[in-house]
């Protein structure tokens, strides 16, 4: 499959518009499984919507200048993060604009709101981590936002599974430290 993805990306870059459709057909099931891991139990964006939005963003980005499957999945992880965070921001803003209750009154005991706020905080801390260590941030993004397994993250980032595990542990630790620092 890895060779097929690279071949389809090359054909697409050379102007074969049907190659993207073939690529989508080939990778859609895998992206959907990844998205299901991330969206399981989430009352918001579903896996199908997340994958569809990911493909729309890939297409709307203009020319797809990806060399191989690795770059494709790394970009997909980044796009999934953007979509999830944008959705949380949108829903939170919609709830804030509700007129029957104030945002604070309506959301004090709402676990979904707390999760949304937490997700936005994680996204901000990940931006900070990105400035310090881009590789840690990419591993965190793949695992946390895209729901990639260690093997999938390894493939997307072009590093060994052992490195992914080590970096994932470091990234979680670093995000936790940044979170503690931000509450002080």
GROMACS elastic network, one bead per residue, 0.5 to 0.9 nm:
[ bonds ]
;  ai    aj funct       b0    kb
    1     4     6  0.50011   500
    1     5     6  0.62545   500
    1     6     6  0.87403   500
    1    26     6  0.81660   500
    1    27     6  0.89199   500
    1    69     6  0.88219   500
    2     5     6  0.53201   500
    2     6     6  0.64523   500
    2     7     6  0.87200   500
    2    68     6  0.78451   500
    2    69     6  0.58934   500
    2    70     6  0.83693   500
    3     6     6  0.51756   500
    3     7     6  0.60997   500
    3     8     6  0.85930   500
    3    68     6  0.81211   500
    3    69     6  0.78450   500
    4     7     6  0.50222   500
    4     8     6  0.60662   500
    4     9     6  0.85077   500
    4    23     6  0.83062   500
    4    26     6  0.85997   500
    4    69     6  0.85845   500
    5     8     6  0.51332   500
    5     9     6  0.60886   500
    5    10     6  0.85575   500
    5    23     6  0.63974   500
    5    26     6  0.78213   500
    5    27     6  0.80693   500
    5    68     6  0.66047   500
    5    69     6  0.54828   500
    5    72     6  0.86237   500
    6     9     6  0.51116   500
    6    10     6  0.61878   500
    6    11     6  0.86802   500
    6    66     6  0.85286   500
    6    67     6  0.65463   500
    6    69     6  0.56206   500
    6    70     6  0.88091   500
    6    72     6  0.89856   500
    7    10     6  0.50941   500
    7    11     6  0.62215   500
    7    12     6  0.86067   500
    7    19     6  0.88769   500
    7    68     6  0.79477   500
    8    11     6  0.50104   500
    8    12     6  0.60516   500
    8    13     6  0.85527   500
    8    16     6  0.87811   500
    8    19     6  0.53391   500
    8    20     6  0.69222   500
    8    22     6  0.73111   500
    8    23     6  0.60179   500
    8    68     6  0.89653   500
    9    12     6  0.50450   500
    9    13     6  0.61693   500
    9    14     6  0.86424   500
    9    19     6  0.71681   500
    9    20     6  0.72652   500
    9    23     6  0.74638   500
    9    64     6  0.79282   500
    9    65     6  0.82722   500
    9    66     6  0.67758   500
    9    67     6  0.68247   500
    9    68     6  0.67666   500
    9    69     6  0.81953   500
    9    72     6  0.87455   500
   10    13     6  0.51074   500
   10    14     6  0.62987   500
   10    15     6  0.89169   500
   10    16     6  0.88790   500
   10    19     6  0.86223   500
   10    65     6  0.89243   500
   10    66     6  0.82313   500
   10    67     6  0.71023   500
   10    68     6  0.81675   500
   11    14     6  0.50582   500
   11    15     6  0.65831   500
   11    16     6  0.54585   500
   11    17     6  0.81684   500
   11    18     6  0.87425   500
   11    19     6  0.60136   500
   11    20     6  0.84215   500
   12    15     6  0.52391   500
   12    17     6  0.57948   500
   12    18     6  0.74776   500
   12    19     6  0.51732   500
   12    20     6  0.59544   500
   12    23     6  0.89867   500
   12    64     6  0.78557   500
   13    16     6  0.72131   500
   13    17     6  0.86739   500
   13    19     6  0.89790   500
   13    63     6  0.73553   500
   13    64     6  0.66648   500
   13    65     6  0.68789   500
   13    66     6  0.83795   500
   14    17     6  0.87918   500
   15    18     6  0.88159   500
   15    19     6  0.85702   500
   16    19     6  0.54904   500
   16    20     6  0.77531   500
   17    20     6  0.58446   500
   17    21     6  0.73479   500
   18    21     6  0.52176   500
   18    22     6  0.63709   500
   18    23     6  0.86099   500
   19    22     6  0.50089   500
   19    23     6  0.59980   500
   19    24     6  0.85310   500
   20    24     6  0.60093   500
   20    25     6  0.84942   500
   20    59     6  0.88976   500
   21    24     6  0.50445   500
   21    25     6  0.61825   500
   21    26     6  0.85662   500
   22    25     6  0.50868   500
   22    26     6  0.61434   500
   22    27     6  0.87124   500
   23    26     6  0.50454   500
   23    27     6  0.61350   500
   23    28     6  0.80802   500
   24    27     6  0.53501   500
   24    28     6  0.53465   500
   24    29     6  0.88145   500
   24    55     6  0.77789   500
   25    28     6  0.54972   500
   25    29     6  0.76324   500
   26    29     6  0.71766   500
   26    30     6  0.81742   500
   27    30     6  0.53470   500
   27    31     6  0.61881   500
   27    32     6  0.85402   500
   28    31     6  0.51592   500
   28    32     6  0.59958   500
   28    33     6  0.86844   500
   28    51     6  0.73909   500
   28    52     6  0.88058   500
   28    55     6  0.89561   500
   29    32     6  0.50582   500
   29    33     6  0.63318   500
   29    34     6  0.87571   500
   30    33     6  0.52288   500
   30    34     6  0.63848   500
   30    35     6  0.86617   500
   31    34     6  0.50474   500
   31    35     6  0.60470   500
   31    36     6  0.85188   500
   31    47     6  0.88127   500
   31    51     6  0.64185   500
   31    73     6  0.86002   500
   31    76     6  0.84005   500
   31   146     6  0.88123   500
   32    36     6  0.59991   500
   32    37     6  0.86393   500
   32    47     6  0.60262   500
   32    48     6  0.64271   500
   32    50     6  0.81715   500
   32    51     6  0.60537   500
   33    36     6  0.50742   500
   33    37     6  0.64509   500
   33    38     6  0.89018   500
   33    47     6  0.79426   500
   33   147     6  0.86901   500
   34    37     6  0.52814   500
   34    38     6  0.66379   500
   34    39     6  0.88938   500
   34    47     6  0.82533   500
   34   146     6  0.64036   500
   34   147     6  0.52071   500
   34   148     6  0.57493   500
   34   149     6  0.80895   500
   35    38     6  0.50533   500
   35    39     6  0.60393   500
   35    40     6  0.83154   500
   35    46     6  0.80216   500
   35    48     6  0.76930   500
   35    50     6  0.66786   500
   35    51     6  0.67783   500
   35    80     6  0.83098   500
   35   145     6  0.87600   500
   35   146     6  0.62182   500
   35   147     6  0.61983   500
   35   148     6  0.83845   500
   36    39     6  0.51256   500
   36    40     6  0.55978   500
   36    46     6  0.75474   500
   36    48     6  0.81102   500
   36   147     6  0.78042   500
   37    40     6  0.55986   500
   37    47     6  0.82938   500
   37   146     6  0.81038   500
   37   147     6  0.53348   500
   37   148     6  0.79412   500
   38    41     6  0.88026   500
   38    42     6  0.81789   500
   38    47     6  0.78015   500
   38   143     6  0.87457   500
   38   144     6  0.73729   500
   38   145     6  0.65692   500
   38   146     6  0.61077   500
   38   148     6  0.83349   500
   39    42     6  0.50766   500
   39    43     6  0.81447   500
   39    44     6  0.79010   500
   39    45     6  0.69582   500
   39    46     6  0.60146   500
   39    47     6  0.59522   500
   39    50     6  0.85902   500
   39   147     6  0.83553   500
   40    43     6  0.85278   500
   40    46     6  0.80958   500
   40    47     6  0.80897   500
   41    44     6  0.88412   500
   42    45     6  0.71608   500
   42    46     6  0.75305   500
   42   112     6  0.86002   500
   43    46     6  0.78670   500
   43   112     6  0.78331   500
   44    87     6  0.79438   500
   44    88     6  0.80880   500
   44    91     6  0.86081   500
   45    48     6  0.84218   500
   45    49     6  0.63750   500
   45    50     6  0.64289   500
   45    84     6  0.73973   500
   45    87     6  0.73051   500
   45    88     6  0.89081   500
   46    49     6  0.53254   500
   46    50     6  0.61161   500
   46    51     6  0.87476   500
   47    50     6  0.50234   500
   47    51     6  0.62078   500
   47    52     6  0.85310   500
   48    51     6  0.52866   500
   48    52     6  0.60791   500
   48    53     6  0.85071   500
   49    52     6  0.50579   500
   49    53     6  0.59575   500
   49    54     6  0.84043   500
   50    53     6  0.51950   500
   50    54     6  0.60997   500
   50    55     6  0.87726   500
   50    80     6  0.68303   500
   50    83     6  0.72214   500
   50    84     6  0.77734   500
   51    55     6  0.63195   500
   51    56     6  0.86572   500
   51    76     6  0.89100   500
   51    80     6  0.78447   500
   52    55     6  0.52202   500
   52    56     6  0.62472   500
   52    57     6  0.87114   500
   53    57     6  0.61572   500
   53    58     6  0.85212   500
   53    79     6  0.87104   500
   53    80     6  0.82126   500
   53    83     6  0.73496   500
   54    57     6  0.52200   500
   54    58     6  0.61809   500
   54    59     6  0.87136   500
   54    76     6  0.65745   500
   54    77     6  0.88994   500
   54    79     6  0.60319   500
   54    80     6  0.61590   500
   54    83     6  0.75423   500
   55    59     6  0.61835   500
   55    60     6  0.85219   500
   55    76     6  0.83266   500
   56    59     6  0.51505   500
   56    60     6  0.59981   500
   56    61     6  0.85196   500
   57    61     6  0.59947   500
   57    79     6  0.73015   500
   58    61     6  0.54444   500
   58    62     6  0.78264   500
   58    63     6  0.88814   500
   58    64     6  0.72622   500
   58    75     6  0.85178   500
   58    76     6  0.79551   500
   58    79     6  0.80697   500
   59    62     6  0.62940   500
   59    63     6  0.78065   500
   59    64     6  0.75048   500
   60    63     6  0.84611   500
   61    64     6  0.71726   500
   62    65     6  0.89917   500
   66    69     6  0.80326   500
   66    70     6  0.87237   500
   66    71     6  0.58159   500
   66    72     6  0.61789   500
   66    75     6  0.87490   500
   67    70     6  0.81025   500
   67    71     6  0.65060   500
   67    72     6  0.78690   500
   68    71     6  0.55341   500
   68    72     6  0.63287   500
   68    73     6  0.89037   500
   69    73     6  0.62046   500
   69    74     6  0.85463   500
   69   155     6  0.82135   500
   69   156     6  0.72611   500
   70    73     6  0.54763   500
   70    74     6  0.62313   500
   70    75     6  0.86418   500
   70   154     6  0.88623   500
   70   155     6  0.57686   500
   70   157     6  0.63156   500
   70   158     6  0.65618   500
   71    74     6  0.50766   500
   71    75     6  0.60581   500
   71    76     6  0.84648   500
   71   156     6  0.62921   500
   71   157     6  0.75042   500
   71   158     6  0.87202   500
   72    75     6  0.52382   500
   72    76     6  0.61045   500
   72    77     6  0.87347   500
   72   156     6  0.74484   500
   73    77     6  0.61364   500
   73    78     6  0.86210   500
   73   142     6  0.88940   500
   73   152     6  0.83849   500
   73   153     6  0.84382   500
   73   155     6  0.81462   500
   73   156     6  0.51221   500
   73   157     6  0.82533   500
   74    77     6  0.52233   500
   74    78     6  0.64675   500
   74    79     6  0.87876   500
   74   138     6  0.79690   500
   74   142     6  0.73822   500
   74   153     6  0.79855   500
   74   155     6  0.87080   500
   74   157     6  0.62579   500
   75    78     6  0.50940   500
   75    79     6  0.61636   500
   75    80     6  0.85614   500
   75   156     6  0.85256   500
   76    79     6  0.50615   500
   76    80     6  0.60355   500
   76    81     6  0.85926   500
   76   142     6  0.89335   500
   76   146     6  0.78678   500
   77    80     6  0.51107   500
   77    81     6  0.63060   500
   77    82     6  0.87950   500
   77   138     6  0.85123   500
   77   141     6  0.65855   500
   77   142     6  0.53733   500
   77   143     6  0.86279   500
   77   145     6  0.69494   500
   77   147     6  0.83795   500
   77   148     6  0.81472   500
   77   156     6  0.86480   500
   78    81     6  0.51756   500
   78    82     6  0.64348   500
   78    83     6  0.88100   500
   78   138     6  0.80444   500
   78   141     6  0.67739   500
   78   142     6  0.75310   500
   78   145     6  0.80746   500
   78   146     6  0.77584   500
   79    82     6  0.50289   500
   79    83     6  0.61740   500
   79    84     6  0.85993   500
   79   146     6  0.86989   500
   80    83     6  0.50864   500
   80    84     6  0.60803   500
   80    85     6  0.85201   500
   80   141     6  0.89490   500
   80   145     6  0.65727   500
   80   146     6  0.58556   500
   81    84     6  0.52311   500
   81    85     6  0.61124   500
   81    86     6  0.84126   500
   81   123     6  0.82853   500
   81   141     6  0.68852   500
   81   142     6  0.85649   500
   81   144     6  0.86140   500
   81   145     6  0.51143   500
   81   146     6  0.66157   500
   82    85     6  0.52786   500
   82    86     6  0.59190   500
   82    87     6  0.84580   500
   82   145     6  0.88543   500
   83    86     6  0.50764   500
   83    87     6  0.60181   500
   83    88     6  0.85755   500
   84    87     6  0.51477   500
   84    88     6  0.62430   500
   84    89     6  0.86658   500
   84   119     6  0.88774   500
   84   145     6  0.75509   500
   85    88     6  0.50807   500
   85    89     6  0.61404   500
   85    90     6  0.85495   500
   85   116     6  0.87157   500
   85   119     6  0.72879   500
   85   120     6  0.64858   500
   85   123     6  0.72481   500
   86    89     6  0.50688   500
   86    90     6  0.60761   500
   86    91     6  0.86052   500
   87    90     6  0.50623   500
   87    91     6  0.60950   500
   87    92     6  0.84132   500
   88    91     6  0.52375   500
   88    92     6  0.59674   500
   88    93     6  0.84527   500
   88   116     6  0.59342   500
   88   117     6  0.82562   500
   88   119     6  0.78458   500
   88   120     6  0.74262   500
   89    92     6  0.51403   500
   89    93     6  0.60407   500
   89    94     6  0.85521   500
   89   116     6  0.81136   500
   89   117     6  0.89270   500
   89   120     6  0.76344   500
   90    93     6  0.51254   500
   90    94     6  0.61343   500
   90    95     6  0.86422   500
   91    94     6  0.50211   500
   91    95     6  0.61777   500
   91    96     6  0.85715   500
   91   116     6  0.88651   500
   92    95     6  0.51609   500
   92    96     6  0.61841   500
   92    97     6  0.87745   500
   92   113     6  0.75793   500
   92   116     6  0.75337   500
   92   117     6  0.84189   500
   93    96     6  0.50006   500
   93    97     6  0.63257   500
   93    98     6  0.89727   500
   94    97     6  0.52434   500
   94    98     6  0.66961   500
   95    98     6  0.53729   500
   95    99     6  0.89981   500
   95   103     6  0.67698   500
   95   106     6  0.87315   500
   95   107     6  0.88765   500
   96    99     6  0.82883   500
   96   101     6  0.88132   500
   96   102     6  0.71397   500
   96   104     6  0.84950   500
   97   102     6  0.83423   500
   97   103     6  0.77369   500
   98   101     6  0.65880   500
   98   102     6  0.73098   500
   98   103     6  0.75335   500
   99   102     6  0.69386   500
   99   103     6  0.89124   500
  100   106     6  0.88800   500
  101   104     6  0.80423   500
  101   105     6  0.61615   500
  101   106     6  0.57738   500
  102   105     6  0.52122   500
  102   106     6  0.61336   500
  102   107     6  0.84716   500
  103   106     6  0.53209   500
  103   107     6  0.59690   500
  103   108     6  0.83027   500
  104   107     6  0.53277   500
  104   108     6  0.57493   500
  105   108     6  0.59810   500
  105   109     6  0.87765   500
  106   109     6  0.78099   500
  106   110     6  0.76635   500
  107   111     6  0.82702   500
  107   112     6  0.87247   500
  107   113     6  0.63432   500
  107   114     6  0.82060   500
  108   111     6  0.85957   500
  108   113     6  0.82554   500
  108   114     6  0.84291   500
  109   112     6  0.89992   500
  109   113     6  0.82685   500
  109   114     6  0.81981   500
  110   113     6  0.53287   500
  110   114     6  0.64657   500
  110   115     6  0.87929   500
  111   115     6  0.61218   500
  111   116     6  0.85630   500
  112   115     6  0.50186   500
  112   116     6  0.61342   500
  112   117     6  0.86268   500
  113   117     6  0.61095   500
  113   118     6  0.84110   500
  114   117     6  0.51263   500
  114   118     6  0.60402   500
  114   119     6  0.85472   500
  115   119     6  0.60793   500
  115   120     6  0.86572   500
  116   119     6  0.50220   500
  116   120     6  0.62743   500
  116   121     6  0.85889   500
  117   120     6  0.51582   500
  117   121     6  0.61810   500
  117   122     6  0.86276   500
  118   121     6  0.50011   500
  118   122     6  0.61258   500
  118   123     6  0.86049   500
  119   122     6  0.50316   500
  119   123     6  0.62025   500
  119   124     6  0.87262   500
  120   123     6  0.50340   500
  120   124     6  0.63195   500
  120   125     6  0.86657   500
  121   124     6  0.51326   500
  121   125     6  0.61759   500
  121   126     6  0.84797   500
  121   179     6  0.80091   500
  122   125     6  0.50544   500
  122   126     6  0.59589   500
  122   127     6  0.86258   500
  122   175     6  0.74109   500
  122   179     6  0.79392   500
  123   127     6  0.63692   500
  123   128     6  0.88373   500
  124   127     6  0.51476   500
  124   128     6  0.65694   500
  124   129     6  0.87857   500
  125   129     6  0.61573   500
  125   130     6  0.85132   500
  125   175     6  0.64479   500
  125   178     6  0.65649   500
  125   179     6  0.72052   500
  125   182     6  0.88903   500
  126   130     6  0.59679   500
  126   131     6  0.87102   500
  126   137     6  0.60806   500
  126   140     6  0.79772   500
  126   141     6  0.80145   500
  126   175     6  0.70823   500
  127   131     6  0.66265   500
  127   137     6  0.77876   500
  128   131     6  0.53549   500
  128   132     6  0.67406   500
  128   133     6  0.87885   500
  128   137     6  0.88844   500
  128   178     6  0.85668   500
  129   132     6  0.50841   500
  129   133     6  0.57801   500
  129   134     6  0.69907   500
  129   136     6  0.73394   500
  129   137     6  0.59200   500
  129   171     6  0.82599   500
  129   174     6  0.77159   500
  129   175     6  0.74345   500
  129   178     6  0.84540   500
  130   133     6  0.51916   500
  130   135     6  0.76151   500
  130   136     6  0.73335   500
  130   137     6  0.51178   500
  130   138     6  0.78426   500
  131   134     6  0.64248   500
  131   137     6  0.87485   500
  132   136     6  0.87722   500
  132   137     6  0.88111   500
  133   136     6  0.55455   500
  133   137     6  0.64771   500
  133   138     6  0.89112   500
  134   137     6  0.50132   500
  134   138     6  0.61559   500
  134   139     6  0.87240   500
  135   138     6  0.50871   500
  135   139     6  0.62990   500
  135   140     6  0.86057   500
  135   157     6  0.86258   500
  135   167     6  0.78921   500
  136   139     6  0.52699   500
  136   140     6  0.61938   500
  136   141     6  0.85483   500
  136   164     6  0.89319   500
  136   167     6  0.57739   500
  136   168     6  0.70201   500
  136   170     6  0.72567   500
  136   171     6  0.52890   500
  136   172     6  0.89416   500
  136   174     6  0.88496   500
  137   140     6  0.50810   500
  137   141     6  0.59857   500
  137   142     6  0.85873   500
  137   168     6  0.89867   500
  137   171     6  0.68307   500
  138   142     6  0.61369   500
  138   143     6  0.86454   500
  138   153     6  0.88566   500
  138   157     6  0.77374   500
  139   142     6  0.51844   500
  139   143     6  0.62393   500
  139   144     6  0.83812   500
  139   153     6  0.67109   500
  139   154     6  0.85867   500
  139   157     6  0.77011   500
  139   164     6  0.66355   500
  139   165     6  0.89025   500
  139   167     6  0.66696   500
  139   168     6  0.59571   500
  139   171     6  0.74668   500
  140   143     6  0.52563   500
  140   144     6  0.56256   500
  140   145     6  0.75963   500
  140   167     6  0.81615   500
  140   168     6  0.60459   500
  140   171     6  0.60301   500
  140   172     6  0.72559   500
  141   144     6  0.53612   500
  141   145     6  0.51593   500
  141   146     6  0.65812   500
  141   147     6  0.85186   500
  141   148     6  0.88791   500
  142   145     6  0.59423   500
  142   146     6  0.50107   500
  142   147     6  0.63308   500
  142   148     6  0.54315   500
  142   149     6  0.81754   500
  142   150     6  0.89400   500
  142   152     6  0.83548   500
  142   153     6  0.58944   500
  142   156     6  0.82730   500
  142   157     6  0.88176   500
  143   146     6  0.58939   500
  143   149     6  0.64662   500
  143   150     6  0.75394   500
  143   152     6  0.89233   500
  143   153     6  0.69724   500
  143   168     6  0.77538   500
  144   147     6  0.55902   500
  144   148     6  0.76269   500
  145   148     6  0.81866   500
  148   151     6  0.77848   500
  148   152     6  0.54187   500
  148   153     6  0.56834   500
  149   152     6  0.50900   500
  149   153     6  0.60433   500
  149   154     6  0.83754   500
  150   153     6  0.51189   500
  150   154     6  0.59727   500
  150   155     6  0.86117   500
  150   161     6  0.59595   500
  150   162     6  0.84975   500
  150   164     6  0.62967   500
  150   165     6  0.66779   500
  150   168     6  0.87615   500
  151   155     6  0.62369   500
  151   156     6  0.86238   500
  151   160     6  0.83242   500
  151   161     6  0.58773   500
  151   164     6  0.83176   500
  152   155     6  0.51296   500
  152   156     6  0.60774   500
  152   157     6  0.85071   500
  152   161     6  0.87790   500
  153   156     6  0.50285   500
  153   157     6  0.59265   500
  153   158     6  0.81054   500
  153   159     6  0.82332   500
  153   161     6  0.78083   500
  153   164     6  0.69085   500
  154   157     6  0.53762   500
  154   158     6  0.56600   500
  154   159     6  0.50914   500
  154   160     6  0.55174   500
  154   161     6  0.52044   500
  154   162     6  0.85409   500
  154   163     6  0.79605   500
  154   164     6  0.60105   500
  155   158     6  0.51442   500
  155   159     6  0.68478   500
  155   160     6  0.79459   500
  155   161     6  0.83607   500
  156   159     6  0.81631   500
  157   160     6  0.87137   500
  157   164     6  0.86562   500
  159   162     6  0.83440   500
  159   163     6  0.64028   500
  159   164     6  0.68635   500
  160   163     6  0.51470   500
  160   164     6  0.63231   500
  160   165     6  0.87673   500
  161   165     6  0.62185   500
  161   166     6  0.86131   500
  162   165     6  0.51216   500
  162   166     6  0.61969   500
  162   167     6  0.85144   500
  163   166     6  0.50586   500
  163   167     6  0.59183   500
  163   168     6  0.83029   500
  164   167     6  0.50500   500
  164   168     6  0.57886   500
  164   169     6  0.84733   500
  165   168     6  0.50640   500
  165   169     6  0.62361   500
  165   170     6  0.86160   500
  166   169     6  0.53126   500
  166   170     6  0.62865   500
  166   171     6  0.86116   500
  167   171     6  0.58604   500
  167   172     6  0.84899   500
  168   171     6  0.50157   500
  168   172     6  0.61268   500
  168   173     6  0.84938   500
  169   172     6  0.52939   500
  169   173     6  0.61941   500
  169   174     6  0.85943   500
  170   173     6  0.50575   500
  170   174     6  0.60052   500
  170   175     6  0.85460   500
  171   174     6  0.50081   500
  171   175     6  0.60385   500
  171   176     6  0.84474   500
  172   175     6  0.51677   500
  172   176     6  0.60946   500
  172   177     6  0.86068   500
  173   176     6  0.51045   500
  173   177     6  0.62283   500
  173   178     6  0.86851   500
  174   177     6  0.50231   500
  174   178     6  0.61601   500
  174   179     6  0.84924   500
  175   178     6  0.50186   500
  175   179     6  0.60155   500
  175   180     6  0.86157   500
  176   180     6  0.62476   500
  176   181     6  0.86344   500
  177   180     6  0.51265   500
  177   181     6  0.61927   500
  177   182     6  0.86160   500
  178   182     6  0.60964   500
  178   183     6  0.87788   500
  179   182     6  0.51033   500
  179   183     6  0.64903   500
  180   183     6  0.53630   500
  180   184     6  0.66395   500
  181   184     6  0.54194   500
